[in-house]
Amino acid sequence: MTDAAFPPHTPAEQTTAPWPAPTPGAPVHARVTVPGSKSLTNRELVLASIADGPSLLSAPLHSDDSARMIAALRSLGVSIVEVPGDGPFGPDLEITPPATFRGGTTVDCGQAGTVMRFVAPIAGLAVGDVHLTAHPTAMHRPMGAMIHALREVGADIDDAGSWALPFDVRGHGHIRGGEVTIDASQSSQFVSGLLLAAARFDVGLRLIHEGERLPSLPHIEMTVEALARRGVHVEHPSPNEWLVPAGPVRGKDIAIEPDLSNAAPFLAAAVLTGGSVTVPGWPAHSTQPGALLADILPVMGARASRRAGALTVSAGDAITGVDLDLSAASELTPTLFALAAFADAPTTFHGIGHIRGHETDRISALVENLRALGGEAEEREDGIRVIPRQLHGGLWRAHHDHRMATAGAVIGLRVPGVEVDDIGTTAKTMPEFPQLWEGMLA
């Protein structure tokens, strides 16, 4: 068994030449250590920045998304310093909040949804204007519900009537708060972004969701749990209602869990190659959607076991076609889609219509990519259906989307000649992906 941990700061370069996805000639047996959770890292960076004292984040993620968050918070006056740590993927972070957030700055969110939706409320606490923009490929990402909600609680936002990025937050040093109703059907990050900042609003926040669905509930639970660790106790009197009292957010030392969703492609490698993969540091309890892999993969025919703080997934006799509601873990769709392409029967995933508004329209892109390799898949209004077919090599397009890129790598495990057009896009949440992948297959 190989150990696919690598030294820190080995980012995947943005490439122009396609990346040949390796096709191993034998079952994969490996132990793969994955970097820290993007979702937890960016939440804890925000909370540490509005806390009443310094915080230390141990084993945080170092990636494009977390770098965007760090740059955004530094531009608002937060001190974020790298300090030596024990994690294999980079230094720890020491965060000291400012006495007052400063304006007169621009925040480039890149492609990071968490930066767009988490920093906008913080910008309202600044003194001075904060201009929020993003990479051209991310300007389409939904922001209207956040702009509406922030205006309702007293933030001053100039979006030139677009209800989208770019826009200016005219910070007055505080946000009134109060009650707001929001439709978060397009992204749970609207709820999380408001909850994270709400304790710093003048009168706190009563937040009500009204909409046809609320995707990715584990991410909201993650936000509530992160707040509780810092002394902010969120009441949840009904399924679509949250109450956050105004008050201090404690500075605290926090250890970041491994990113369980980023572990998905590696665990899928065990299933597709007839081997086994172990991910150490798998928490006994986690609000990460990736924690559901321990239940989902066995439904699809794999075997999963926990021992000594690690999760091991081994291949079963076959990959089982399933009908699954992935609304709680939609970010796993690309990896599970890749597995379903090799199942013994058709698979339908539903509850995932909102992933059309992620880095790319993931439903359309997955269908397009699989068809280009000779496969068959169908778009559904709220999901996707995969019909297993014999596949051949060809180009797999990443569409500037890290999870699309890793899905291509998973397909390549069983199909020689698959090339991912830009494996460098994995740097968004896992810069070490190509090295970890090749190390796993060594």
C-alpha positions as CSV (number, residue, x, y, z in Angstrom):
1,M,0.0,0.0,0.0
2,T,1.4,3.4,-1.0
3,D,1.0,6.6,1.0
4,A,0.0,9.4,-1.4
5,A,0.8,12.4,0.9
6,F,3.0,15.1,-0.6
7,P,4.9,18.1,0.6
8,P,3.1,21.4,0.9
9,H,2.8,24.0,-1.9
10,T,2.9,21.8,-5.0
11,P,0.2,23.5,-6.9
12,A,-1.1,22.2,-10.2
13,E,-0.1,24.6,-13.0
14,Q,-2.7,26.0,-15.3
15,T,-2.0,24.0,-18.5
16,T,-2.6,24.4,-22.2
17,A,-1.8,20.8,-23.2
18,P,-4.5,18.2,-22.2
19,W,-3.6,15.9,-19.3
20,P,-3.6,12.2,-20.2
21,A,-5.7,10.5,-17.5
22,P,-3.8,7.4,-16.2
23,T,-5.3,4.0,-16.8
24,P,-3.8,1.6,-14.2
25,G,-3.1,-2.0,-15.2
26,A,-3.9,-3.4,-11.8
27,P,-6.2,-2.8,-8.9
28,V,-5.4,0.3,-6.8
29,H,-4.4,-0.2,-3.2
30,A,-3.4,3.0,-1.6
31,R,-3.6,5.2,1.5
32,V,-4.4,8.8,0.4
33,T,-4.1,11.8,2.7
34,V,-6.2,14.7,1.4
35,P,-5.9,18.4,2.2
36,G,-8.2,20.3,4.5
37,S,-11.9,21.1,3.8
38,K,-12.5,24.2,1.6
39,S,-15.9,24.7,3.1
40,L,-14.6,24.6,6.7
41,T,-11.5,26.7,5.9
42,N,-13.4,29.5,4.4
43,R,-16.1,29.6,7.1
44,E,-13.5,29.6,9.8
45,L,-11.5,32.4,8.1
46,V,-14.6,34.5,8.1
47,L,-15.5,33.8,11.7
48,A,-12.0,34.4,12.9
49,S,-12.0,37.7,11.1
50,I,-15.1,39.0,13.0
51,A,-14.1,37.4,16.3
52,D,-13.3,39.2,19.5
53,G,-9.7,38.0,19.5
54,P,-7.1,36.1,17.6
55,S,-7.6,32.6,16.2
56,L,-5.4,29.8,14.9
57,L,-6.5,27.5,12.1
58,S,-4.6,24.2,12.0
59,A,-4.2,22.2,8.7
60,P,-6.2,24.7,6.7
61,L,-6.7,24.3,2.9
62,H,-4.2,26.1,0.7
63,S,-5.9,26.5,-2.7
64,D,-7.2,29.1,-5.1
65,D,-10.5,29.4,-3.2
66,S,-8.9,29.8,0.2
67,A,-6.3,32.2,-1.3
68,R,-9.1,34.3,-2.6
69,M,-10.8,34.4,0.8
70,I,-7.5,35.3,2.5
71,A,-6.9,38.1,0.0
72,A,-10.4,39.4,0.4
73,L,-10.2,39.5,4.2
74,R,-6.7,41.0,4.2
75,S,-8.0,43.8,1.9
76,L,-10.6,44.6,4.6
77,G,-7.9,45.0,7.2
78,V,-7.7,41.4,8.7
79,S,-4.2,40.2,9.7
80,I,-3.7,36.6,8.4
81,V,-0.2,35.3,9.0
82,E,1.2,31.9,8.0
83,V,2.9,30.1,10.9
84,P,4.6,26.6,11.0
85,G,2.2,23.7,11.5
86,D,2.1,19.9,11.5
87,G,-0.1,19.5,8.4
88,P,1.5,17.9,5.3
89,F,0.0,20.5,2.9
90,G,1.2,23.8,4.2
91,P,1.4,26.2,7.2
92,D,-1.2,27.0,9.8
93,L,-2.9,30.4,9.8
94,E,-3.0,33.0,12.6
95,I,-5.8,35.4,12.2
96,T,-6.2,38.7,14.1
97,P,-9.4,40.7,13.4
98,P,-9.2,44.5,12.9
99,A,-10.8,47.0,15.2
100,T,-12.7,48.3,12.1
101,F,-13.0,46.8,8.7
102,R,-11.7,49.2,6.1
103,G,-13.3,50.0,2.7
104,G,-11.8,51.6,-0.3
105,T,-10.8,48.2,-1.7
106,T,-11.7,45.7,-4.4
107,V,-12.4,42.0,-3.7
108,D,-11.8,39.7,-6.6
109,C,-13.8,36.5,-5.8
110,G,-12.3,34.6,-8.7
111,Q,-14.5,31.5,-9.1
112,A,-15.2,31.1,-5.4
113,G,-18.9,31.0,-4.5
114,T,-18.0,31.1,-0.8
115,V,-16.1,34.4,-1.2
116,M,-18.9,36.0,-3.1
117,R,-21.6,35.0,-0.6
118,F,-19.6,35.2,2.6
119,V,-17.6,38.4,2.1
120,A,-20.6,40.5,0.9
121,P,-22.1,40.8,4.4
122,I,-18.7,41.5,5.9
123,A,-18.2,44.3,3.4
124,G,-21.3,46.0,4.8
125,L,-19.5,46.2,8.2
126,A,-16.6,48.2,6.6
127,V,-16.1,51.9,6.6
128,G,-16.0,52.9,2.9
129,D,-16.9,51.3,-0.4
130,V,-16.0,47.7,-1.2
131,H,-16.1,46.6,-4.9
132,L,-16.9,42.9,-5.4
133,T,-16.1,41.3,-8.8
134,A,-15.2,37.9,-10.1
135,H,-13.6,35.9,-12.9
136,P,-15.5,36.4,-16.2
137,T,-16.5,32.7,-16.1
138,A,-18.1,33.2,-12.6
139,M,-20.1,36.4,-13.2
140,H,-23.2,34.2,-14.0
141,R,-23.3,32.7,-10.5
142,P,-26.5,33.6,-8.7
143,M,-26.2,36.7,-6.3
144,G,-29.6,38.3,-6.6
145,A,-31.0,36.7,-3.4
146,M,-28.0,37.8,-1.4
147,I,-28.2,41.4,-2.7
148,H,-31.9,41.5,-1.9
149,A,-31.4,40.1,1.6
150,L,-28.6,42.5,2.5
151,R,-30.6,45.5,1.4
152,E,-33.5,44.3,3.6
153,V,-31.3,44.2,6.7
154,G,-29.8,47.7,6.0
155,A,-26.8,47.2,3.8
156,D,-26.2,49.8,1.1
157,I,-25.5,48.1,-2.3
158,D,-25.1,49.6,-5.7
159,D,-25.5,46.8,-8.4
160,A,-26.6,49.2,-11.2
161,G,-29.9,47.1,-11.4
162,S,-28.1,43.9,-12.5
163,W,-28.7,41.8,-9.3
164,A,-25.4,40.2,-10.0
165,L,-21.6,40.8,-9.8
166,P,-19.9,43.2,-10.0
167,F,-21.4,45.5,-7.4
168,D,-20.4,48.0,-4.7
169,V,-21.1,47.6,-1.0
170,R,-21.1,51.1,0.5
171,G,-20.0,50.2,4.0
172,H,-21.1,52.4,6.9
173,G,-19.4,50.4,9.7
174,H,-22.5,48.5,10.7
175,I,-25.5,46.6,9.4
176,R,-28.9,47.0,11.2
177,G,-30.0,43.4,10.9
178,G,-33.6,42.3,11.8
179,E,-35.9,40.0,9.9
180,V,-35.4,38.9,6.2
181,T,-37.1,36.4,4.0
182,I,-34.9,34.8,1.2
183,D,-35.3,32.3,-1.5
184,A,-32.1,30.2,-1.2
185,S,-33.2,27.5,-3.8
186,Q,-30.2,28.3,-5.9
187,S,-27.6,28.0,-3.2
188,S,-27.4,27.2,0.5
189,Q,-24.4,29.7,0.6
190,F,-27.0,32.5,0.8
191,V,-28.1,31.2,4.1
192,S,-24.6,30.5,5.4
193,G,-23.2,33.8,4.3
194,L,-25.9,35.7,6.3
195,L,-25.7,33.5,9.3
196,L,-21.9,33.8,9.5
197,A,-22.1,37.6,9.8
198,A,-25.4,37.9,11.7
199,A,-23.9,38.1,15.2
200,R,-22.2,41.3,14.2
201,F,-25.4,42.9,13.0
202,D,-26.8,45.6,15.4
203,V,-29.9,43.5,16.4
204,G,-28.9,40.1,15.1
205,L,-30.9,38.3,12.4
206,R,-34.1,36.3,11.9
207,L,-33.7,34.5,8.6
208,I,-36.6,32.7,6.8
209,H,-36.2,30.7,3.6
210,E,-39.1,30.6,1.2
211,G,-38.6,28.5,-1.9
212,E,-39.2,25.2,-3.6
213,R,-36.1,23.6,-2.1
214,L,-33.1,24.2,0.1
215,P,-30.1,22.4,-1.3
216,S,-27.1,21.1,0.5
217,L,-28.5,21.2,4.1
218,P,-25.3,19.8,5.5
219,H,-23.5,23.0,4.6
220,I,-26.0,25.0,6.6
221,E,-25.5,22.6,9.5
222,M,-21.8,23.1,9.1
223,T,-22.2,26.9,9.5
224,V,-24.4,26.5,12.6
225,E,-21.9,24.1,14.2
226,A,-19.0,26.5,13.4
227,L,-20.9,29.4,15.0
228,A,-21.7,27.3,18.1
229,R,-18.0,26.4,18.5
230,R,-17.4,30.2,18.8
231,G,-20.1,30.9,21.3
232,V,-22.9,31.9,18.9
233,H,-25.9,29.7,19.4
234,V,-28.3,29.7,16.5
235,E,-31.9,28.9,17.2
236,H,-33.7,26.8,14.5
237,P,-37.4,26.9,15.5
238,S,-38.6,25.6,12.1
239,P,-37.0,23.8,9.2
240,N,-36.7,27.1,7.2
241,E,-36.0,29.6,10.0
242,W,-32.9,30.6,11.9
243,L,-32.5,33.1,14.7
244,V,-29.0,34.6,15.5
245,P,-28.6,36.9,18.5
246,A,-26.3,39.9,18.3
247,G,-23.2,39.4,20.3
248,P,-19.5,38.5,20.3
249,V,-17.9,35.8,18.2
250,R,-15.1,34.1,20.2
251,G,-11.5,33.9,18.9
252,K,-10.5,30.2,19.0
253,D,-8.0,27.7,17.8
254,I,-9.7,25.3,15.3
255,A,-8.4,22.2,13.5
256,I,-9.7,21.8,10.0
257,E,-11.0,18.4,8.9
258,P,-9.8,16.8,5.6
259,D,-12.0,17.7,2.6
260,L,-14.2,14.6,2.4
261,S,-15.8,15.6,-0.9
262,N,-12.3,15.9,-2.4
263,A,-11.6,12.4,-1.2
264,A,-14.4,11.1,-3.5
265,P,-12.4,10.6,-6.6
266,F,-9.8,8.6,-4.7
267,L,-12.4,6.4,-3.1
268,A,-14.0,5.9,-6.5
269,A,-10.7,4.7,-7.8
270,A,-10.9,1.7,-5.5
271,V,-14.4,0.9,-6.8
272,L,-13.5,1.2,-10.5
273,T,-10.2,-0.7,-10.4
274,G,-11.2,-3.6,-8.1
275,G,-9.0,-2.4,-5.3
276,S,-9.2,-0.5,-2.0
277,V,-8.3,3.0,-0.9
278,T,-8.0,4.3,2.7
279,V,-8.4,8.0,3.7
280,P,-6.9,8.7,7.2
281,G,-8.3,11.4,9.4
282,W,-11.9,10.6,8.5
283,P,-14.0,12.2,11.3
284,A,-16.4,10.2,13.4
285,H,-18.9,13.0,13.0
286,S,-18.9,15.6,10.2
287,T,-21.3,18.1,8.7
288,Q,-19.4,17.9,5.4
289,P,-21.6,16.5,2.5
290,G,-18.7,14.2,1.7
291,A,-19.3,12.3,4.9
292,L,-22.2,10.7,3.1
293,L,-19.8,8.8,0.9
294,A,-19.5,6.1,3.6
295,D,-23.3,5.4,3.0
296,I,-23.6,6.2,-0.7
297,L,-20.8,4.1,-2.1
298,P,-22.1,0.9,-0.4
299,V,-25.5,1.5,-2.0
300,M,-23.6,1.5,-5.3
301,G,-22.0,-1.8,-4.6
302,A,-18.8,-1.0,-2.8
303,R,-17.7,-1.9,0.7
304,A,-16.9,0.7,3.3
305,S,-15.3,0.3,6.8
306,R,-14.0,2.6,9.5
307,R,-11.0,1.8,11.7
308,A,-8.6,3.9,13.7
309,G,-9.9,7.1,12.4
310,A,-9.8,6.1,8.7
311,L,-12.3,5.2,6.1
312,T,-11.5,2.3,3.7
313,V,-13.5,1.7,0.6
314,S,-13.1,-1.5,-1.4
315,A,-14.6,-2.7,-4.6
316,G,-17.6,-5.0,-4.5
317,D,-18.6,-7.6,-7.1
318,A,-20.2,-4.9,-9.4
319,I,-21.2,-1.2,-9.5
320,T,-24.9,-1.0,-8.9
321,G,-27.2,1.2,-10.8
322,V,-29.3,3.3,-8.4
323,D,-31.9,6.0,-8.0
324,L,-30.6,8.6,-5.6
325,D,-31.6,11.9,-4.1
326,L,-28.4,13.9,-3.9
327,S,-29.9,17.2,-2.7
328,A,-27.9,16.9,0.5
329,A,-24.6,16.2,-1.3
330,S,-24.9,17.6,-4.8
331,E,-21.1,18.3,-5.0
332,L,-20.5,14.6,-5.2
333,T,-22.5,14.3,-8.4
334,P,-19.6,14.4,-10.9
335,T,-17.7,11.6,-9.1
336,L,-20.8,9.5,-8.7
337,F,-21.8,10.2,-12.3
338,A,-18.4,8.8,-13.4
339,L,-19.0,5.6,-11.3
340,A,-22.5,5.3,-12.8
341,A,-21.1,5.2,-16.3
342,F,-19.8,1.7,-15.4
343,A,-22.7,0.4,-13.5
344,D,-24.7,-2.8,-14.2
345,A,-27.9,-0.8,-14.8
346,P,-29.0,2.8,-15.5
347,T,-28.7,5.4,-12.7
348,T,-30.7,8.5,-11.9
349,F,-29.6,11.3,-9.6
350,H,-32.2,13.9,-8.7
351,G,-32.5,16.9,-6.3
352,I,-29.5,18.5,-8.1
353,G,-31.0,21.1,-10.4
354,H,-29.2,23.9,-8.6
355,I,-25.7,22.6,-9.8
356,R,-26.5,24.2,-13.1
357,G,-25.4,27.4,-11.4
358,H,-22.1,26.2,-10.1
359,E,-18.7,26.8,-11.8
360,T,-20.4,25.6,-14.9
361,D,-23.8,24.0,-15.7
362,R,-22.6,20.7,-14.3
363,I,-25.6,18.6,-15.6
364,S,-25.1,19.8,-19.2
365,A,-21.3,19.5,-19.0
366,L,-21.4,15.9,-17.7
367,V,-23.9,14.8,-20.3
368,E,-21.9,16.5,-23.1
369,N,-18.6,15.0,-21.9
370,L,-19.9,11.4,-21.6
371,R,-21.5,11.5,-25.0
372,A,-18.2,12.6,-26.5
373,L,-16.7,9.4,-25.2
374,G,-19.5,7.2,-26.7
375,G,-21.6,7.1,-23.5
376,E,-25.3,7.9,-23.0
377,A,-26.8,10.3,-20.4
378,E,-29.9,12.4,-20.2
379,E,-30.5,15.8,-18.7
380,R,-33.5,16.0,-16.3
381,E,-35.0,19.2,-15.0
382,D,-33.8,18.4,-11.5
383,G,-31.2,15.7,-12.2
384,I,-29.4,13.4,-14.6
385,R,-29.8,9.9,-15.9
386,V,-26.8,7.7,-16.9
387,I,-27.2,4.7,-19.2
388,P,-24.0,2.5,-19.1
389,R,-22.4,2.1,-22.6
390,Q,-19.0,1.0,-23.9
391,L,-16.7,4.1,-23.8
392,H,-13.7,5.1,-25.8
393,G,-10.9,7.7,-25.3
394,G,-11.2,11.3,-26.2
395,L,-11.2,14.9,-24.7
396,W,-12.9,15.5,-21.4
397,R,-13.6,19.2,-21.0
398,A,-13.2,20.7,-17.5
399,H,-15.2,23.9,-18.2
400,H,-13.1,25.8,-15.5
401,D,-14.6,23.4,-12.9
402,H,-12.5,21.4,-10.5
403,R,-15.0,18.7,-10.0
404,M,-15.5,18.2,-13.8
405,A,-11.7,17.8,-14.1
406,T,-11.5,15.1,-11.4
407,A,-14.5,13.3,-12.9
408,G,-12.5,13.0,-16.1
409,A,-9.7,11.5,-14.2
410,V,-12.1,8.9,-12.7
411,I,-13.4,8.0,-16.1
412,G,-9.9,7.5,-17.3
413,L,-9.2,4.8,-14.8
414,R,-11.2,2.4,-16.9
415,V,-11.0,4.1,-20.4
416,P,-7.6,4.4,-22.0
417,G,-7.0,7.6,-24.0
418,V,-9.1,10.0,-21.9
419,E,-7.5,13.5,-21.8
420,V,-8.7,16.3,-19.4
421,D,-8.3,19.6,-21.2
422,D,-7.3,21.5,-18.1
423,I,-6.3,19.5,-15.0
424,G,-4.9,22.8,-13.5
425,T,-8.5,23.8,-12.6
426,T,-8.3,21.4,-9.7
427,A,-6.1,24.1,-8.0
428,K,-9.4,25.7,-7.0
429,T,-9.8,23.3,-4.1
430,M,-7.0,20.8,-4.4
431,P,-3.7,22.0,-6.0
432,E,-2.0,18.7,-5.3
433,F,-4.6,16.6,-7.2
434,P,-2.3,15.5,-10.1
435,Q,0.5,14.5,-7.8
436,L,-1.8,12.7,-5.3
437,W,-3.6,10.9,-8.2
438,E,-0.3,9.7,-9.8
439,G,1.0,8.8,-6.3
440,M,-2.1,6.7,-5.6
441,L,-1.6,4.8,-8.9
442,A,2.1,4.3,-8.4
